Amino acid sequence: MPGVGPGGNDALGATAVDRGWLGSGALGACPMLTEVLTVKKTEVLQAWLSDRIDDPQSRLTGAFEWEWRGNPYRSVVGRVAVALMLDCGLRVGEVRCVRWADLALTNGEPPYVAVPSSIAKRGRGRRVPTTGTVRRVLAAAYHTWGSKLPGCLDFTGEERLRPLVGESTRSIQRWCVTIGRELLGEPFRPHTLRHTYATRLLRVSNLRAVQECLGHRRVSTTERYTHVNSAELADAVGRL
């Protein structure tokens, strides 16, 4: 597994280049892809998702100019993907395929994203509660798509079966590299956001709840996701 054992970080960096996540020239400046974001970096992403640092002339706008190609829907799809991984813990393969029909935001129940067994790892479907940030990002995407939001996501027919993101894994990986470089000073992998979600959720919940939200069969798997790294420890001590 990259990142474990001698030369692990180098192996992970080489994988990033091989898969097109990073250019070879980026490895000197960003030699390591972090497994869990610090509290401070998580807050920066949350601010971006909440439009608190959305300057039309920002570096991110320029960085994504080629990727978006003037498409207004794709211009917000990056935020949808990040929000679902950072605040719902979805895997990148689930983010690609989850549909508007899988959202339950205004039906009287606590709002959630349903991950169908057909797209979940090992067929373990689940319902993941959403945060206010996720709901705001989804509403923005819905508006940008050209529909009005009369208090509910009222798509009908085939529109409801349309994926929220519908982009390739490689595209989502590239977005994470670009977002990380421009906002955080280093790239991150999509799975880093899932690790970060698990770590944050464990602070305010329990291991069993985290297991259910992540869709793990065994709690021992969840324990591997909820380790606290040295950077996070240093960040916590610095707040004393």
ChimeraX attribute file (.defattr): number of C-alpha atoms within 10 A of each C-alpha:
attribute: neighborCount
match mode: 1-to-1
recipient: residues
	/A:1	7
	/A:2	14
	/A:3	16
	/A:4	10
	/A:5	9
	/A:6	9
	/A:7	11
	/A:8	14
	/A:9	17
	/A:10	16
	/A:11	17
	/A:12	18
	/A:13	25
	/A:14	19
	/A:15	14
	/A:16	20
	/A:17	16
	/A:18	12
	/A:19	13
	/A:20	15
	/A:21	23
	/A:22	20
	/A:23	13
	/A:24	13
	/A:25	9
	/A:26	14
	/A:27	16
	/A:28	9
	/A:29	10
	/A:30	16
	/A:31	15
	/A:32	18
	/A:33	21
	/A:34	19
	/A:35	20
	/A:36	28
	/A:37	23
	/A:38	20
	/A:39	14
	/A:40	12
	/A:41	15
	/A:42	18
	/A:43	12
	/A:44	16
	/A:45	22
	/A:46	19
	/A:47	14
	/A:48	16
	/A:49	21
	/A:50	17
	/A:51	12
	/A:52	11
	/A:53	14
	/A:54	13
	/A:55	11
	/A:56	9
	/A:57	8
	/A:58	11
	/A:59	14
	/A:60	17
	/A:61	16
	/A:62	11
	/A:63	15
	/A:64	16
	/A:65	13
	/A:66	9
	/A:67	15
	/A:68	16
	/A:69	10
	/A:70	11
	/A:71	10
	/A:72	13
	/A:73	17
	/A:74	19
	/A:75	18
	/A:76	20
	/A:77	22
	/A:78	21
	/A:79	23
	/A:80	24
	/A:81	27
	/A:82	27
	/A:83	27
	/A:84	28
	/A:85	24
	/A:86	25
	/A:87	23
	/A:88	25
	/A:89	26
	/A:90	28
	/A:91	21
	/A:92	22
	/A:93	16
	/A:94	20
	/A:95	27
	/A:96	19
	/A:97	22
	/A:98	24
	/A:99	21
	/A:100	21
	/A:101	20
	/A:102	19
	/A:103	22
	/A:104	19
	/A:105	18
	/A:106	13
	/A:107	10
	/A:108	7
	/A:109	8
	/A:110	10
	/A:111	18
	/A:112	20
	/A:113	22
	/A:114	18
	/A:115	24
	/A:116	18
	/A:117	12
	/A:118	12
	/A:119	17
	/A:120	18
	/A:121	15
	/A:122	11
	/A:123	12
	/A:124	16
	/A:125	18
	/A:126	18
	/A:127	19
	/A:128	21
	/A:129	16
	/A:130	19
	/A:131	14
	/A:132	11
	/A:133	16
	/A:134	26
	/A:135	18
	/A:136	16
	/A:137	22
	/A:138	24
	/A:139	18
	/A:140	17
	/A:141	23
	/A:142	19
	/A:143	13
	/A:144	16
	/A:145	13
	/A:146	10
	/A:147	12
	/A:148	13
	/A:149	12
	/A:150	7
	/A:151	9
	/A:152	12
	/A:153	20
	/A:154	15
	/A:155	14
	/A:156	9
	/A:157	9
	/A:158	8
	/A:159	12
	/A:160	16
	/A:161	15
	/A:162	16
	/A:163	16
	/A:164	22
	/A:165	23
	/A:166	17
	/A:167	17
	/A:168	14
	/A:169	14
	/A:170	13
	/A:171	14
	/A:172	24
	/A:173	22
	/A:174	22
	/A:175	24
	/A:176	24
	/A:177	21
	/A:178	22
	/A:179	24
	/A:180	19
	/A:181	18
	/A:182	16
	/A:183	16
	/A:184	16
	/A:185	13
	/A:186	19
	/A:187	25
	/A:188	26
	/A:189	21
	/A:190	23
	/A:191	20
	/A:192	20
	/A:193	28
	/A:194	25
	/A:195	22
	/A:196	25
	/A:197	26
	/A:198	29
	/A:199	20
	/A:200	19
	/A:201	18
	/A:202	17
	/A:203	10
	/A:204	7
	/A:205	11
	/A:206	10
	/A:207	16
	/A:208	14
	/A:209	13
	/A:210	23
	/A:211	20
	/A:212	18
	/A:213	19
	/A:214	25
	/A:215	24
	/A:216	17
	/A:217	12
	/A:218	11
	/A:219	14
	/A:220	11
	/A:221	12
	/A:222	21
	/A:223	14
	/A:224	11
	/A:225	20
	/A:226	20
	/A:227	16
	/A:228	14
	/A:229	13
	/A:230	11
	/A:231	14
	/A:232	16
	/A:233	11
	/A:234	11
	/A:235	13
	/A:236	12
	/A:237	9
	/A:238	8
	/A:239	6
	/A:240	5
